[in-house]
Structures are given as C-alpha cells and as structure tokens.
Amino acid sequence: TATKVRAIIKGFVKTDVENDLIFFSSQLVEH
C-alpha cells in the first residue's frame, strides 16, 4: 500500500510541476 501512496504522491508532484511550468510559460508569453 505504501508504494501505491508514494506513486500517487509522485503523480501529484509531477502534475504540480507541470502546471507551474505551464503557468510560468504562459506568463512569459503574456509579458
């Protein structure tokens, strides 16, 4: 079960990083 939880957390972290990159690049495009 711990491995499953870690995989889910890793998935969330990965998505957060991707969202941050998307937000950052969209900010760059706007300015």
PQR file with spaces between the fields and no chain letter, atoms N, CA, C, O and H, PARSE charges and radii, in Angstrom:
ATOM       1  N    THR     1       0.836   -1.208    0.000 -0.4000 1.5000
ATOM       2  CA   THR     1       0.000    0.000    0.000 -0.0000 2.0000
ATOM       3  C    THR     1       0.870    1.256    0.000  0.5500 1.7000
ATOM       4  O    THR     1       0.529    2.252   -0.638 -0.5500 1.4000
ATOM       5  N    ALA     2       1.990    1.206    0.716 -0.4000 1.5000
ATOM       6  CA   ALA     2       2.870    2.382    0.787 -0.0000 2.0000
ATOM       7  C    ALA     2       3.377    2.760   -0.607  0.5500 1.7000
ATOM       8  O    ALA     2       3.489    3.941   -0.936 -0.5500 1.4000
ATOM       9  H    ALA     2       2.267    0.397    1.235  0.4000 1.0000
ATOM      10  N    THR     3       3.677    1.757   -1.413 -0.4000 1.5000
ATOM      11  CA   THR     3       4.168    2.051   -2.765 -0.0000 2.0000
ATOM      12  C    THR     3       3.085    2.762   -3.576  0.5500 1.7000
ATOM      13  O    THR     3       3.366    3.691   -4.334 -0.5500 1.4000
ATOM      14  H    THR     3       3.586    0.798   -1.146  0.4000 1.0000
ATOM      15  N    LYS     4       1.860    2.314   -3.405 -0.4000 1.5000
ATOM      16  CA   LYS     4       0.745    2.945   -4.134 -0.0000 2.0000
ATOM      17  C    LYS     4       0.625    4.408   -3.724  0.5500 1.7000
ATOM      18  O    LYS     4       0.469    5.290   -4.569 -0.5500 1.4000
ATOM      19  H    LYS     4       1.632    1.559   -2.790  0.4000 1.0000
ATOM      20  N    VAL     5       0.698    4.654   -2.421 -0.4000 1.5000
ATOM      21  CA   VAL     5       0.589    6.028   -1.921 -0.0000 2.0000
ATOM      22  C    VAL     5       1.721    6.877   -2.476  0.5500 1.7000
ATOM      23  O    VAL     5       1.508    8.012   -2.901 -0.5500 1.4000
ATOM      24  H    VAL     5       0.825    3.938   -1.735  0.4000 1.0000
ATOM      25  N    ARG     6       2.935    6.314   -2.468 -0.4000 1.5000
ATOM      26  CA   ARG     6       4.084    7.065   -3.000 -0.0000 2.0000
ATOM      27  C    ARG     6       3.882    7.385   -4.472  0.5500 1.7000
ATOM      28  O    ARG     6       4.178    8.495   -4.916 -0.5500 1.4000
ATOM      29  H    ARG     6       3.108    5.392   -2.122  0.4000 1.0000
ATOM      30  N    ALA     7       3.381    6.419   -5.228 -0.4000 1.5000
ATOM      31  CA   ALA     7       3.145    6.645   -6.659 -0.0000 2.0000
ATOM      32  C    ALA     7       2.129    7.764   -6.857  0.5500 1.7000
ATOM      33  O    ALA     7       2.288    8.607   -7.740 -0.5500 1.4000
ATOM      34  H    ALA     7       3.141    5.518   -4.867  0.4000 1.0000
ATOM      35  N    ILE     8       1.082    7.768   -6.029 -0.4000 1.5000
ATOM      36  CA   ILE     8       0.055    8.809   -6.145 -0.0000 2.0000
ATOM      37  C    ILE     8       0.653   10.171   -5.815  0.5500 1.7000
ATOM      38  O    ILE     8       0.410   11.155   -6.512 -0.5500 1.4000
ATOM      39  H    ILE     8       0.953    7.083   -5.312  0.4000 1.0000
ATOM      40  N    ILE     9       1.453   10.213   -4.723 -0.4000 1.5000
ATOM      41  CA   ILE     9       2.082   11.483   -4.331 -0.0000 2.0000
ATOM      42  C    ILE     9       3.015   11.953   -5.445  0.5500 1.7000
ATOM      43  O    ILE     9       3.017   13.131   -5.803 -0.5500 1.4000
ATOM      44  H    ILE     9       1.651    9.413   -4.156  0.4000 1.0000
ATOM      45  N    LYS    10       3.804   11.032   -5.989 -0.4000 1.5000
ATOM      46  CA   LYS    10       4.714   11.397   -7.089 -0.0000 2.0000
ATOM      47  C    LYS    10       3.919   11.943   -8.259  0.5500 1.7000
ATOM      48  O    LYS    10       4.333   12.914   -8.892 -0.5500 1.4000
ATOM      49  H    LYS    10       3.803   10.075   -5.698  0.4000 1.0000
ATOM      50  N    GLY    11       2.782   11.331   -8.550 -0.4000 1.5000
ATOM      51  CA   GLY    11       1.935   11.795   -9.642 -0.0000 2.0000
ATOM      52  C    GLY    11       1.448   13.218   -9.392  0.5500 1.7000
ATOM      53  O    GLY    11       1.439   14.050  -10.299 -0.5500 1.4000
ATOM      54  H    GLY    11       2.446   10.542   -8.036  0.4000 1.0000
ATOM      55  N    PHE    12       1.040   13.488   -8.142 -0.4000 1.5000
ATOM      56  CA   PHE    12       0.577   14.838   -7.805 -0.0000 2.0000
ATOM      57  C    PHE    12       1.711   15.836   -7.957  0.5500 1.7000
ATOM      58  O    PHE    12       1.528   16.915   -8.521 -0.5500 1.4000
ATOM      59  H    PHE    12       1.047   12.812   -7.406  0.4000 1.0000
ATOM      60  N    VAL    13       2.896   15.468   -7.445 -0.4000 1.5000
ATOM      61  CA   VAL    13       4.039   16.374   -7.516 -0.0000 2.0000
ATOM      62  C    VAL    13       4.378   16.659   -8.968  0.5500 1.7000
ATOM      63  O    VAL    13       4.627   17.806   -9.341 -0.5500 1.4000
ATOM      64  H    VAL    13       3.044   14.592   -6.987  0.4000 1.0000
ATOM      65  N    LYS    14       4.388   15.615   -9.787 -0.4000 1.5000
ATOM      66  CA   LYS    14       4.706   15.784  -11.200 -0.0000 2.0000
ATOM      67  C    LYS    14       3.691   16.726  -11.852  0.5500 1.7000
ATOM      68  O    LYS    14       4.060   17.614  -12.621 -0.5500 1.4000
ATOM      69  H    LYS    14       4.186   14.684   -9.484  0.4000 1.0000
ATOM      70  N    THR    15       2.429   16.527  -11.541 -0.4000 1.5000
ATOM      71  CA   THR    15       1.398   17.374  -12.147 -0.0000 2.0000
ATOM      72  C    THR    15       1.559   18.814  -11.683  0.5500 1.7000
ATOM      73  O    THR    15       1.401   19.745  -12.473 -0.5500 1.4000
ATOM      74  H    THR    15       2.129   15.806  -10.916  0.4000 1.0000
ATOM      75  N    ASP    16       1.874   19.001  -10.401 -0.4000 1.5000
ATOM      76  CA   ASP    16       2.068   20.357   -9.875 -0.0000 2.0000
ATOM      77  C    ASP    16       3.207   21.048  -10.613  0.5500 1.7000
ATOM      78  O    ASP    16       3.093   22.215  -10.989 -0.5500 1.4000
ATOM      79  H    ASP    16       2.002   18.245   -9.759  0.4000 1.0000
ATOM      80  N    VAL    17       4.302   20.326  -10.817 -0.4000 1.5000
ATOM      81  CA   VAL    17       5.451   20.914  -11.513 -0.0000 2.0000
ATOM      82  C    VAL    17       5.054   21.275  -12.937  0.5500 1.7000
ATOM      83  O    VAL    17       5.393   22.354  -13.424 -0.5500 1.4000
ATOM      84  H    VAL    17       4.394   19.379  -10.511  0.4000 1.0000
ATOM      85  N    GLU    18       4.347   20.389  -13.595 -0.4000 1.5000
ATOM      86  CA   GLU    18       3.918   20.664  -14.970 -0.0000 2.0000
ATOM      87  C    GLU    18       2.988   21.873  -15.009  0.5500 1.7000
ATOM      88  O    GLU    18       3.099   22.719  -15.896 -0.5500 1.4000
ATOM      89  H    GLU    18       4.072   19.513  -13.199  0.4000 1.0000
ATOM      90  N    ASN    19       2.076   21.952  -14.050 -0.4000 1.5000
ATOM      91  CA   ASN    19       1.155   23.095  -14.004 -0.0000 2.0000
ATOM      92  C    ASN    19       1.930   24.383  -13.784  0.5500 1.7000
ATOM      93  O    ASN    19       1.627   25.410  -14.391 -0.5500 1.4000
ATOM      94  H    ASN    19       1.985   21.265  -13.329  0.4000 1.0000
ATOM      95  N    ASP    20       2.950   24.325  -12.898 -0.4000 1.5000
ATOM      96  CA   ASP    20       3.774   25.504  -12.639 -0.0000 2.0000
ATOM      97  C    ASP    20       4.498   25.927  -13.914  0.5500 1.7000
ATOM      98  O    ASP    20       4.577   27.117  -14.223 -0.5500 1.4000
ATOM      99  H    ASP    20       3.196   23.491  -12.405  0.4000 1.0000
ATOM     100  N    LEU    21       5.027   24.953  -14.654 -0.4000 1.5000
ATOM     101  CA   LEU    21       5.748   25.271  -15.890 -0.0000 2.0000
ATOM     102  C    LEU    21       4.795   25.888  -16.912  0.5500 1.7000
ATOM     103  O    LEU    21       5.138   26.859  -17.586 -0.5500 1.4000
ATOM     104  H    LEU    21       4.964   23.987  -14.403  0.4000 1.0000
ATOM     105  N    ILE    22       3.598   25.314  -17.017 -0.4000 1.5000
ATOM     106  CA   ILE    22       2.613   25.844  -17.962 -0.0000 2.0000
ATOM     107  C    ILE    22       2.241   27.272  -17.577  0.5500 1.7000
ATOM     108  O    ILE    22       2.156   28.152  -18.433 -0.5500 1.4000
ATOM     109  H    ILE    22       3.320   24.525  -16.468  0.4000 1.0000
ATOM     110  N    PHE    23       2.020   27.495  -16.271 -0.4000 1.5000
ATOM     111  CA   PHE    23       1.665   28.827  -15.797 -0.0000 2.0000
ATOM     112  C    PHE    23       2.802   29.800  -16.059  0.5500 1.7000
ATOM     113  O    PHE    23       2.582   30.925  -16.509 -0.5500 1.4000
ATOM     114  H    PHE    23       2.089   26.779  -15.576  0.4000 1.0000
ATOM     115  N    PHE    24       4.032   29.352  -15.770 -0.4000 1.5000
ATOM     116  CA   PHE    24       5.209   30.204  -15.949 -0.0000 2.0000
ATOM     117  C    PHE    24       5.380   30.587  -17.419  0.5500 1.7000
ATOM     118  O    PHE    24       5.614   31.753  -17.738 -0.5500 1.4000
ATOM     119  H    PHE    24       4.211   28.438  -15.405  0.4000 1.0000
ATOM     120  N    SER    25       5.264   29.607  -18.308 -0.4000 1.5000
ATOM     121  CA   SER    25       5.442   29.897  -19.735 -0.0000 2.0000
ATOM     122  C    SER    25       4.313   30.784  -20.252  0.5500 1.7000
ATOM     123  O    SER    25       4.535   31.623  -21.125 -0.5500 1.4000
ATOM     124  H    SER    25       5.074   28.659  -18.049  0.4000 1.0000
ATOM     125  N    SER    26       3.105   30.606  -19.719 -0.4000 1.5000
ATOM     126  CA   SER    26       2.004   31.467  -20.167 -0.0000 2.0000
ATOM     127  C    SER    26       2.228   32.897  -19.691  0.5500 1.7000
ATOM     128  O    SER    26       1.856   33.853  -20.372 -0.5500 1.4000
ATOM     129  H    SER    26       2.924   29.925  -19.010  0.4000 1.0000
ATOM     130  N    GLN    27       2.847   33.039  -18.502 -0.4000 1.5000
ATOM     131  CA   GLN    27       3.172   34.368  -18.001 -0.0000 2.0000
ATOM     132  C    GLN    27       4.220   35.025  -18.909  0.5500 1.7000
ATOM     133  O    GLN    27       4.142   36.216  -19.212 -0.5500 1.4000
ATOM     134  H    GLN    27       3.150   32.263  -17.949  0.4000 1.0000
ATOM     135  N    LEU    28       5.198   34.221  -19.335 -0.4000 1.5000
ATOM     136  CA   LEU    28       6.245   34.743  -20.213 -0.0000 2.0000
ATOM     137  C    LEU    28       5.632   35.218  -21.534  0.5500 1.7000
ATOM     138  O    LEU    28       6.007   36.264  -22.063 -0.5500 1.4000
ATOM     139  H    LEU    28       5.261   33.254  -19.089  0.4000 1.0000
ATOM     140  N    VAL    29       4.695   34.443  -22.051 -0.4000 1.5000
ATOM     141  CA   VAL    29       4.062   34.800  -23.329 -0.0000 2.0000
ATOM     142  C    VAL    29       3.287   36.103  -23.182  0.5500 1.7000
ATOM     143  O    VAL    29       3.298   36.939  -24.086 -0.5500 1.4000
ATOM     144  H    VAL    29       4.390   33.593  -21.621  0.4000 1.0000
ATOM     145  N    GLU    30       2.616   36.281  -22.054 -0.4000 1.5000
ATOM     146  CA   GLU    30       1.803   37.480  -21.856 -0.0000 2.0000
ATOM     147  C    GLU    30       2.662   38.733  -21.765  0.5500 1.7000
ATOM     148  O    GLU    30       2.297   39.782  -22.295 -0.5500 1.4000
ATOM     149  H    GLU    30       2.606   35.602  -21.319  0.4000 1.0000
ATOM     150  N    HIS    31       3.810   38.623  -21.089 -0.4000 1.5000
ATOM     151  CA   HIS    31       4.630   39.820  -20.839 -0.0000 2.0000
ATOM     152  C    HIS    31       5.651   40.071  -21.924  0.5500 1.7000
ATOM     153  O    HIS    31       6.408   41.039  -21.847 -0.5500 1.4000
ATOM     154  H    HIS    31       4.107   37.771  -20.658  0.4000 1.0000
